[in-house]
Amino acid sequence: MDWGTELWDQFEVLERHTQWGLDLLDRYVKFVKERTEVEQAYAKQLRSLVKKYMPKRPGKDDPESKFSQQQSFVQILQEVNDFAGQRELVAENLSVHVCLELAKYSQEMKQERKMHFQEGRRAQQQLESGFKQLENSKRKFERDCREAEKAAQTAERLDQDINATKADVEKAKQQAHLRSHMAEESKNEYAAQLQRFNRDQAHFYFSQMPQIFNKLQDMDERRATHLGAGYRLLSEAELQVVPIIAKCLEGMKVAADAVDAKNDSQVLIELHKSGFARPGDVEFEDFSQPMNRVPSDSSLGTPSDGRPELRGPGRSRAKRWPFSKKNKTVVTEDFSHLPPEQQRKRLQQQLEERNRELQKEIDQREALKKMKDVYEKTPQMGDPASLEPQITETLNNIERLKLEVQKYEAWLAEAESRVLSNRGDTLGRHTRPPDPPASAPPDGSSNSNNGSQDKESSEEPPSEDGQDAPIYTEFDEDFEEEPASPIGHCVAIYHFEGSSEGTISMAEGEDLSLMEEDKGDGWTRVRRKQGGEGYVPTSYLRVTLN
């Protein structure tokens, strides 16, 4: 079944239907175009969202990046970003393969449709023109027949009229004969015109218009097929990215499963473990006993009004975690401003970086030597002397890096010994007489007799000796003028070897003069009878106040 046979008389219907088909094609193109804009806006919003929540600092500089929770979140953001990329790909495919191609095809269909209907209208006009000619010849034939009949009747009436002259009769007969001849010619012309019109009409309805209608049918079917392919492209564009989107979703699932709470707890320990030994017990200060001391900024005193001045927590200069305030630290090359454990890790990282740089320079030196040998054996390939500056620079870099490696190795050894010392102090505090805290006491008198001199205490840098390296470097306040006489006496319970700056040695059972009581940091300032003043562990003493 075709349009030319079944719809031979539905020219206007076919015109409306084909126009509707092209309008539908244009509407679908517009729909896909707006769908593309939606996909592009969606992808853009997703990328903006990812950029908003993506960490700003590089991973190696961000401590939070070491936690599995943060790593999983970053991975999810990356998967969402990849998902946005797939939405952009969908938009691009729809724009190129659907919008552009169908819009171009629609224009071609419009031109083809216009051509077919112009051809059909020309055929209609030709048929209508032939019909008009037929009607004209028919009316002329009819008029000539009436005129011939009228002329024949006039000639017959004059022929029978006895009063009519012979000339009038002859003239009437000639006129009748002329009209009859004209009617015969009109008849022949009408017959020919009718035959020609019937032939043209048969060609119009059985050949010409069916062909045009069949062309329109073929055009409309091709348009419908192409539109169906456009419908299919809409789903294919989605199906094309389904595997990648599935991988994105699977990646999000893997990221969710990668969260390890236990490991994150361990990472937090590794990141912030200081390596400090725990503070010792706070000594009991008995304020019920009468005291007679020279006023000191570090002990009980008697103000000018005679009332005893109590040194509460706010007046204590001993800074104990977690109540101590953070001082502004000065970054040092050996990372001594960091806690021991963190110092050890940073030194280890620096040492590994220097070793990698050193190995790189060594490899480069070997490559330059080989290239120089090749140039010496084959001069046309290059001048060996041109490599000398690079070789010299490489050797200088190697020497510099070797010195840095040695320097960091020494610092690392000190840091590791300090960490081990702190661990031993923590483990043994409650099973043996406690060792001095791993921080040097304030810069007071040493084994030499300088107890009567005024001193100012400043924050001490870490000791070069790992065993005596300080942990607390907070003796940062000035000493007040020292008392002229002891505020009590004490007896050494254990032997102590004062090897750090500011400490003093004492023998077990030795009687000592108490010059300044413990300020909460575990150290007490004493004076030996033989002379010499310094700090000893409070827990090594049995103290009696005046």
Secondary structure, DSSP 8 states (H G I E B T S, - for coil): --HHHHTTT-HHHHHHHHHHHHHHHHHHHHHHHHHHHHHHHHHHHHHHHHHHHS-SS-GGG-GGGGSHHHHHHHHHHHHHHHHHHHHHHHHHHHIIIIIIHHHHHHHHHHHHHHHHHHHHHHHHHHHHHHHHHHHHHHHHHHHHHHHHHHHHHHHHHHHH-TTS-HHHHHHHHHHHHHHHHHHHHHHHHHHHHHHHHHHHHHHIIIIIHHHHHHHHHHHHHHHHHHHHHHHHHHHHHHHHHHHHHHHHHHHHHHHHHT--HHHHHHHHHHHH--------------TTS-------TTS-B--TTS--B---TTT-----TTS---------TT-TTS-HHHHHHHHHHHHHHHHHHHHHHHHHHHHHHHHHHHHHH-GGG--GGGGHHHHHHHHHHHHHHHHHHHHHHHHHHHHHHHHHHHHHHHHHTTTS-----SS---S---SSS-TTS----------SSSTT--S-----S------SS-SEEEEESS-B---STTB--B-TT-EEEEEE---SSSEEEEEETTS-EEEEEGGGEEEEE-
